Every structure is written in structure tokens, then in C-alpha cells.
């Protein structure tokens, strides 16, 4: 199995509050360059959290 992902804060926000978890690895904030993972084992937990539109503490909420 191969997974690829990328996220971006966009043109309006100063901070990217998105979060992504694949297995035991967690990414927070800007992931401007595409990244790929290979050789993943099943069962596999994948979580995608969209930020809170720049709201105060949104990056902390996404990390929970």
C-alpha cells in the first residue's frame, strides 16, 4: 500500500491548523511538499483533521 498527501494553509490564513495521523506518525501544520509512505501494515489508523479557520487554539484542537 502507498499513501500520498499534502496540505497547505491557503492564501488567507497565517497558520495551517490541519493535522494528519497515519499509523503512529503525526504531522501538524504545513505539509507543503507531497510526502509518500510505503510498506504500511494493516490494520492501519488514518486520521485527517481540518483546522478551525484560524480560530484561537485551533492548532491545539487539531492535535488532540
Number of C-alpha atoms within 10 A of each C-alpha: 8 8 11 9 12 12 18 15 18 10 6 8 11 9 16 21 26 25 23 21 15 15 14 8 8 13 13 17 18 16 17 11 10 9 10 10 11 9 8 12 9 8 7 10 10 12 11 13 16 15 21 16 15 15 10 9 11 17 22 14 16 18 17 7
